Amino acid sequence: MNPRVVIIGGGVAGMTAAHELIDRNFDVTVLERDMRPGGKAKTYDAPSPLSSGKLPLPGEHGFRFFPHFYQNIRDTMDRISLQSGTRTVKDNLVQAPRAMLAREGKPPIELPTGPSRSIVEIQTVLRDLFQGSETGLTSSDYLYFAEKILEIMSACPERALKQFESETWWHFMEADNQSKAFQTYLVEGLTSCLVAARAKEANVRAGGVVLTQLFYGLLQGVPIDWVLNGPTTNAWLDPWLVELQSKNVDFKLGAEVTGFALTNDKIASVEFNHNGVTKQISGDYYVGAVPVEVMQHLWSHEMQALDPTFARNLQLISSEVGWMTGLQYFLTVDAPITPGHITFIDSPWSLTAISQPQFWPGVDLGQYGDGSLHGILSVDISEWNKAGVLYGLPALQCTATQIAEEVWQQMVVRLNVGGLQRIPASVPPNRMIDPNVIFNSHPSRNDAPLFINKVGTWARRPDNETPVRNLFLASDYVRTDTNLATMEAANESARRAVQMIVDFSGVGGSCRWFSLPDPFVHWLGPARKIDCMRYGLGLDWVRPTL
């Protein structure tokens, strides 16, 4: 008999764990609360006018972004066959060759993200960005920012873990001593748009992961921005589900786990509600692949007694969450804007967006809604606590309609400038806010928040192993090299959990995961060794001679 593993949660972490386990001859059951797997990544049916024979409009928790350093996700995608038999889901990733910085009342700045980069092109982009685009940034600002990035890249691992983890982005950038433009673009704008956190709360180490990886890609001349060529469920999750079910993974959809039964320090069974009936299921090993706020409520008093410190840390980090929530506008006239992601760098609600259909050449938009769909503008709202410009209220206190109007206005004044109308002036009537945002409470409630890497969170975050000997964690809040609440971290954590099950059971081959790319390790290695010695002596980082 193959060892049986019960996975609680069918999001990216749960599906990854199922994939790795079934390929190693385990017997796998996935308990997923919703009727569609995929967690935050899945596509939702947007409420809208619907003609006979048409599909519901495709809404999502937020737009999907697959930067070049998502190696674990790409490896998984490459093992999911499409119906043609000759292609995989990885082939559904397409490059977004441009990016845009949109500013209020000023022409947007367009930046290349593709591979055809030269030193001259980089110099031109930097000159336009820091000197010729009315940003208020100066060459001195650029040089100082570049040195701080070099500090992150060349610091030793010990400094990164112990100093950067405990330092805010605001403090690291000495923002109090910088210009308003520097604060807007390079301190507050970057942290809120990239990691959905406030600059005075986000730790340097987590933000440094994203920034250094993007810089590595730019310096290497590789495409850094990729998106799917269709709605996420169609282009990725449905083929993944078919792949796993064809390998005999047992998915129980609509199954909500309510608790664990323990025998000594091991789980004996899981209790769950399925189709209105309370059931139990037993396994040899269990994977908790649900968000931290869900796992915290499943952690019973009996489990807490096994290790009170672990339970206390789980409870603490369940409060370290924020909102990075999606809003889709469904347009009757397409608005391509730019072939890539848009960052509204000075918007009160820290908006980012992308116009989807230009990346979906094989998708017939006429099959959705009432047949009038020609464009989809997908927006992420990362700041829910600052006042907006229309109602003077933070998003948390707005109605769904007010949020849609407020977000549209913040985009209009940053896109429709210089005599160009990139989007219509009036708010599209068809739109969808992530259905996990509940508006019947005041303030609003978010049932699918995002774990945020605030100062000091690493010390409280768990590894995959738990005090319950046959329970392992796989989720984006678990410690990983990725170190940011993303699909990539969820995938990596699941691979690590599977490796532990392999080690404990003695069944199956090793389960590998990919560390973050470090293309300049030979170049930066000597500087990191010197910094290790300096850190050990209690000395600050100094600019290396490269």
C-alpha positions in Angstrom: 0.0 0.0 0.0 1.3 3.5 -0.9 1.3 6.0 2.0 -1.8 8.2 2.0 -1.5 11.9 2.2 -4.5 14.2 2.9 -4.0 17.8 1.7 -6.1 20.5 3.3 -6.6 23.3 0.7 -6.6 23.2 -3.1 -4.9 26.4 -3.9 -1.5 26.7 -5.6 0.3 25.2 -2.6 -2.2 22.3 -2.3 -2.2 21.5 -6.0 1.6 21.7 -6.1 1.9 19.3 -3.2 -0.6 16.9 -4.8 1.4 17.1 -8.1 4.7 16.3 -6.4 3.3 13.5 -4.2 1.3 11.7 -6.9 4.5 11.7 -9.1 6.2 9.9 -6.2 3.5 7.1 -5.9 1.7 8.5 -2.9 -2.1 8.1 -2.5 -3.4 11.7 -2.5 -6.7 13.3 -1.5 -7.3 17.1 -1.6 -10.0 18.7 0.5 -10.9 22.1 -1.0 -13.7 24.3 0.4 -14.6 25.9 -2.9 -16.1 24.2 -5.9 -13.2 25.4 -8.0 -9.5 24.7 -7.0 -6.8 27.4 -7.3 -7.3 29.5 -4.2 -6.5 33.2 -4.9 -5.4 32.3 -8.4 -8.7 31.1 -9.7 -11.1 32.9 -12.1 -14.5 33.9 -10.7 -17.8 34.3 -12.5 -18.5 38.0 -12.5 -22.2 39.0 -12.0 -23.2 40.7 -15.2 -25.8 40.6 -18.0 -25.6 37.2 -19.6 -27.0 36.1 -23.0 -28.1 32.6 -23.7 -25.2 30.3 -24.5 -22.6 32.8 -23.3 -20.1 32.4 -20.5 -20.0 34.6 -17.3 -17.5 37.4 -17.5 -14.1 36.3 -16.1 -13.2 38.1 -12.9 -10.1 37.4 -10.7 -8.7 38.1 -7.2 -6.1 40.2 -9.1 -4.1 40.1 -12.3 -1.6 37.4 -12.7 2.1 38.3 -12.9 4.9 35.7 -13.6 8.3 37.4 -13.5 11.3 35.6 -14.9 12.5 34.4 -11.5 9.4 32.3 -10.8 11.3 29.1 -11.6 9.3 26.7 -9.4 6.0 27.8 -11.0 7.4 27.5 -14.5 8.8 24.0 -13.7 5.3 22.9 -12.6 3.6 24.5 -15.6 6.0 22.6 -17.9 4.7 19.3 -16.4 1.1 20.1 -17.2 0.1 18.8 -20.6 -2.4 20.7 -22.8 -5.0 18.9 -24.9 -2.8 19.1 -28.0 -0.3 16.7 -26.3 2.7 18.6 -27.7 2.4 21.7 -25.6 2.4 22.5 -21.9 0.8 25.2 -19.7 4.2 26.9 -19.7 3.6 27.6 -23.4 0.6 29.7 -22.3 3.0 32.3 -20.8 3.5 35.3 -23.0 5.9 38.2 -22.6 4.7 41.7 -21.6 7.4 43.8 -23.4 6.6 47.2 -21.8 5.8 48.7 -18.5 4.3 52.1 -17.7 4.6 54.5 -14.8 1.5 56.7 -14.7 1.6 60.0 -12.8 -1.2 62.5 -12.1 -1.3 65.3 -14.7 1.9 64.2 -16.4 2.6 62.0 -19.4 3.2 58.4 -18.4 6.7 57.0 -18.6 7.0 53.8 -20.7 9.8 51.4 -19.9 11.0 48.3 -21.9 11.0 45.0 -20.0 12.1 42.8 -22.9 15.4 41.2 -23.8 16.7 43.6 -26.5 18.5 45.8 -24.0 21.8 47.6 -24.6 23.9 49.9 -22.5 22.7 52.8 -24.6 19.1 51.8 -24.1 19.5 51.5 -20.4 21.2 54.9 -20.2 18.4 56.5 -22.2 15.7 54.9 -20.0 17.4 56.1 -16.8 18.0 59.6 -18.3 14.3 59.9 -19.2 13.2 58.5 -15.9 15.3 60.5 -13.6 15.9 63.7 -15.5 13.6 64.2 -18.5 10.2 63.1 -17.3 9.1 65.7 -14.8 9.5 63.3 -11.9 11.4 65.7 -9.7 14.1 63.0 -9.3 17.7 64.0 -9.9 20.9 62.2 -10.8 21.9 62.3 -7.2 18.6 60.5 -6.3 19.4 57.8 -8.9 22.9 57.3 -7.7 21.9 57.1 -4.0 19.1 54.6 -4.9 21.5 52.5 -7.0 24.0 52.4 -4.1 21.3 51.2 -1.7 20.3 48.4 -4.2 24.0 47.5 -4.4 24.1 47.3 -0.7 21.2 44.7 -0.7 22.9 42.8 -3.5 26.3 42.6 -1.9 25.4 42.2 1.8 26.1 38.9 3.4 23.3 36.5 4.2 23.7 37.1 7.9 23.2 40.9 7.5 20.2 40.3 5.3 18.6 38.0 7.8 19.4 39.8 11.0 19.6 43.5 10.0 17.5 43.9 6.8 14.7 41.7 8.2 14.5 44.1 11.2 14.7 47.3 9.2 11.9 49.2 7.4 12.3 50.3 3.8 11.7 53.8 4.9 14.6 53.7 7.4 16.9 51.9 5.0 16.4 54.5 2.4 16.8 57.3 4.9 13.6 58.7 3.5 13.2 61.5 6.1 16.3 63.1 4.6 15.2 62.6 0.9 13.1 64.7 -1.4 9.4 64.4 -1.8 9.9 62.9 -5.3 12.3 60.3 -3.9 9.8 59.4 -1.2 6.9 59.1 -3.7 8.7 57.1 -6.4 11.4 55.1 -4.7 10.2 54.6 -1.2 6.4 54.6 -0.8 5.5 53.8 -4.4 7.8 50.8 -4.7 6.8 49.1 -1.5 3.0 49.6 -1.9 2.8 48.6 -5.5 5.3 45.7 -5.4 4.8 44.1 -2.0 1.4 45.7 -0.9 3.0 47.1 2.3 3.7 50.5 3.8 7.3 51.7 3.5 7.3 52.3 7.3 6.3 48.7 8.0 7.8 46.6 5.1 11.1 45.0 5.9 14.1 45.6 3.6 14.9 41.9 3.0 11.5 41.0 1.5 11.3 44.1 -0.8 14.9 43.5 -1.7 14.0 40.0 -3.1 11.8 41.5 -5.8 13.9 44.6 -6.6 17.2 42.7 -6.9 15.7 40.0 -9.0 14.2 42.6 -11.4 17.5 44.3 -11.6 19.3 41.0 -12.3 16.9 40.4 -15.2 17.4 43.9 -16.6 21.2 43.6 -16.4 21.1 40.2 -18.0 18.9 41.4 -20.8 16.2 38.7 -20.2 12.4 39.2 -20.4 11.3 40.0 -16.9 7.5 40.2 -17.2 5.2 37.4 -18.3 1.5 36.9 -18.2 -1.0 34.1 -19.2 -2.6 34.1 -22.6 -6.1 33.7 -21.1 -8.2 33.7 -17.9 -6.2 31.9 -15.2 -8.5 29.0 -14.7 -8.7 28.3 -18.5 -5.1 28.8 -19.2 -3.6 27.1 -16.2 -5.8 25.7 -13.4 -8.3 23.6 -15.5 -5.5 21.8 -17.4 -3.7 21.3 -14.0 -6.8 19.8 -12.4 -7.3 17.4 -15.4 -3.6 16.4 -15.2 -3.8 15.6 -11.5 -7.1 13.8 -11.7 -5.8 11.7 -14.6 -3.1 10.6 -12.2 -5.7 9.6 -9.6 -5.5 12.5 -7.3 -8.8 12.5 -5.4 -10.2 16.1 -5.3 -13.1 16.6 -2.9 -14.5 20.0 -3.9 -16.9 21.8 -1.6 -15.2 20.1 1.4 -14.7 22.4 4.3 -12.3 21.1 7.0 -13.6 21.8 10.5 -11.0 20.1 12.7 -8.4 17.5 13.4 -8.6 14.4 15.7 -5.3 13.8 17.5 -3.8 10.6 19.0 -0.9 11.7 21.1 1.2 14.0 18.9 -0.1 12.8 15.5 -3.3 13.5 13.5 -5.6 10.5 13.4 -8.2 11.9 11.1 -9.6 15.1 9.6 -13.2 16.2 10.0 -14.9 18.0 7.1 -18.3 19.0 5.8 -19.1 17.8 2.3 -22.5 18.3 0.7 -24.1 19.0 4.0 -22.7 15.8 5.6 -20.0 15.6 8.3 -17.3 13.2 7.3 -13.8 12.0 8.4 -10.8 10.9 6.5 -7.5 9.4 7.7 -4.1 9.4 6.2 -0.5 8.6 7.0 0.5 12.3 6.5 -1.3 15.6 6.2 -0.4 18.9 4.5 -1.9 22.1 5.7 -2.1 24.1 2.5 -4.4 26.9 3.6 -3.7 30.6 4.4 -2.4 31.4 7.8 -5.6 32.9 9.1 -7.4 29.7 8.2 -4.8 27.4 9.7 -4.7 29.5 12.9 -8.4 28.7 13.5 -7.9 25.0 12.8 -5.1 24.8 15.4 -7.0 23.3 18.3 -6.3 23.6 22.0 -4.9 20.1 22.0 -2.5 21.0 19.2 -1.6 24.2 20.9 -0.5 22.2 24.0 2.1 20.4 22.0 4.1 23.6 21.5 2.6 26.8 22.9 5.4 28.9 21.3 4.5 27.5 17.8 0.8 28.2 18.4 1.5 31.7 19.7 3.6 32.5 16.6 0.9 31.2 14.3 -1.6 33.4 16.0 0.7 36.5 15.8 1.5 36.1 12.1 -2.2 35.6 11.3 -2.6 39.3 12.1 0.3 40.3 9.7 -1.9 40.5 6.7 -2.9 43.3 4.3 -5.0 43.8 1.2 -3.9 43.6 -2.4 -7.3 43.0 -4.0 -8.4 43.0 -7.6 -11.1 44.9 -9.5 -11.9 44.1 -13.1 -13.6 46.6 -15.5 -15.3 45.0 -18.5 -15.2 47.3 -21.5 -17.4 47.5 -24.6 -14.4 49.2 -26.4 -11.0 47.9 -25.8 -8.3 50.1 -24.1 -4.9 48.5 -24.7 -3.0 51.4 -23.0 0.4 49.7 -23.1 1.6 46.1 -23.7 2.4 45.4 -20.0 1.7 46.4 -16.4 0.9 49.9 -15.4 2.0 51.3 -12.0 0.1 54.4 -10.9 3.1 55.5 -8.9 1.5 58.4 -7.0 -2.1 57.2 -6.7 -3.5 57.4 -3.2 -4.6 53.7 -3.4 -1.4 52.4 -4.9 -3.0 51.1 -8.0 -1.4 48.7 -10.6 -3.2 47.4 -13.6 -3.0 45.6 -17.0 -5.2 45.6 -20.1 -5.8 41.9 -20.7 -7.1 41.1 -24.2 -3.9 42.1 -26.0 -2.3 39.1 -24.4 -5.3 36.7 -25.2 -5.1 36.3 -28.9 -6.8 32.9 -28.9 -9.7 34.1 -26.6 -13.0 35.1 -28.2 -14.3 37.8 -25.9 -17.7 37.6 -27.7 -18.4 34.3 -25.9 -18.7 36.1 -22.6 -21.5 38.1 -21.0 -24.0 39.5 -23.4 -21.6 39.5 -26.3 -20.5 43.1 -26.0 -17.2 42.5 -24.2 -14.2 43.9 -26.0 -11.8 44.9 -23.2 -10.8 43.9 -19.7 -8.9 46.3 -17.5 -7.7 44.4 -14.4 -6.6 46.6 -11.4 -5.0 45.8 -8.1 -5.7 48.0 -5.1 -2.8 47.8 -2.5 -3.7 50.7 -0.2 -7.0 50.5 1.6 -6.4 52.9 4.4 -5.7 56.3 2.7 -8.4 58.7 1.7 -9.5 58.8 -1.9 -10.1 61.8 -4.1 -13.8 61.6 -4.8 -15.4 60.8 -1.4 -12.5 61.5 0.9 -12.8 58.0 2.4 -10.4 55.1 2.5 -11.3 52.1 0.4 -12.1 50.2 3.6 -15.0 52.5 4.3 -16.4 52.8 0.7 -19.2 50.8 -0.9 -18.4 48.6 -3.9 -19.8 51.3 -6.3 -17.7 54.1 -4.6 -14.5 52.0 -4.9 -15.2 51.4 -8.6 -15.8 55.2 -9.2 -12.8 56.2 -7.1 -10.3 53.8 -8.7 -11.5 54.9 -12.2 -11.0 58.6 -11.3 -7.5 57.9 -10.0 -6.6 56.2 -13.3 -8.3 58.8 -15.5 -6.2 61.7 -14.2 -3.0 59.7 -14.7 -3.8 58.1 -18.1 -5.8 60.8 -20.0 -3.1 63.4 -20.1 -1.2 65.1 -22.9 -4.3 65.4 -25.1 -4.7 61.6 -25.2 -7.8 59.6 -23.9 -6.4 56.2 -23.1 -9.5 55.2 -21.2 -13.1 56.5 -21.3 -13.9 59.3 -18.9 -17.0 57.6 -17.5 -16.9 54.5 -15.3 -17.8 51.2 -17.1 -21.0 49.8 -15.7 -19.8 46.2 -15.7 -17.1 45.5 -13.1 -16.2 43.0 -10.4 -14.4 43.4 -7.1 -12.9 40.3 -5.6 -15.9 38.5 -4.1 -13.8 37.8 -1.0 -14.3 41.5 0.0 -17.5 41.6 2.1 -19.3 45.0 2.0 -22.1 44.3 4.5 -19.8 45.1 7.4 -18.2 48.4 8.4 -15.4 48.7 7.6 -15.4 46.1 4.9 -14.0 42.6 5.5 -11.6 40.7 3.4 -11.9 36.9 3.6 -8.7 36.4 1.4 -6.1 38.8 2.7 -2.4 38.7 1.8 0.4 37.9 4.2 2.7 40.9 4.5 6.4 40.7 5.3 6.6 43.4 8.0 9.6 44.0 10.2 10.5 40.9 12.3 8.0 38.5 10.8 10.6 35.9 9.8 11.3 35.0 13.4 7.6 34.2 13.9 7.0 32.4 10.6 7.0 28.5 10.8 9.0 26.1 8.7 7.2 23.2 7.0 7.5 20.9 10.0 5.1 21.3 12.9 4.8 20.0 16.5 2.2 17.5 15.1 4.5 14.8 13.8 2.6 13.9 10.6 1.4 17.4 9.7 3.4 19.7 7.4 2.7 23.2 6.2 2.6 24.4 2.7 1.6 28.0 2.1 3.0 31.5 1.2 3.5 32.4 4.9 5.9 29.5 5.5 9.6 30.3 5.4 11.0 30.0 1.9 13.8 31.4 -0.2 11.2 33.4 -2.2 10.3 35.2 1.1 7.3 37.0 -0.3 3.6 36.0 -0.3 3.3 34.9 -3.9 2.3 31.9 -6.0 6.0 31.1 -6.3 6.4 31.0 -2.5 3.4 28.7 -2.2 4.8 26.4 -4.8 8.2 26.3 -3.2 6.8 25.7 0.3 4.8 22.7 -1.1 7.9 21.2 -2.6 9.7 21.5 0.7 6.8 19.9 2.6 6.7 17.0 0.1 10.5 16.5 0.6 9.8 16.2 4.4 7.1 13.6 3.8 9.5 11.7 1.5 12.2 11.8 4.2 9.8 10.6 6.9 8.2 7.9 4.9 11.2 6.7 2.9 9.0 6.5 -0.2 9.6 8.3 -3.5 12.5 10.1 -4.9 13.8 13.5 -3.8 11.7 16.6 -4.5 13.7 19.5 -5.7 13.0 23.2 -5.6 14.8 26.1 -7.2 16.6 28.9 -5.3 16.3 32.4 -6.5 18.6 33.2 -9.4 21.9 34.8 -8.4 23.6 35.4 -11.8 26.3 37.6 -10.5 27.4 35.4 -7.6 31.0 35.3 -8.9 31.0 39.0 -9.3 29.4 39.8 -5.9 30.9 36.8 -4.0 34.1 38.5 -2.8 32.1 41.5 -1.7 29.8 39.3 0.4 32.7 37.5 2.0 34.2 40.9 3.1 30.8 42.0 4.4 30.5 38.7 6.4 33.7 39.6 8.1 32.6 43.2 8.7 29.2 42.0 10.0 30.9 39.6 12.4 32.9 42.5 13.8 29.8 44.6 14.2 30.8 47.0 11.4 28.4 48.6 8.8 28.3 47.7 5.1 30.7 49.7 2.9 30.6 50.0 -0.8 32.7 47.3 -2.3 35.4 47.8 -5.0 34.0 45.8 -8.0 
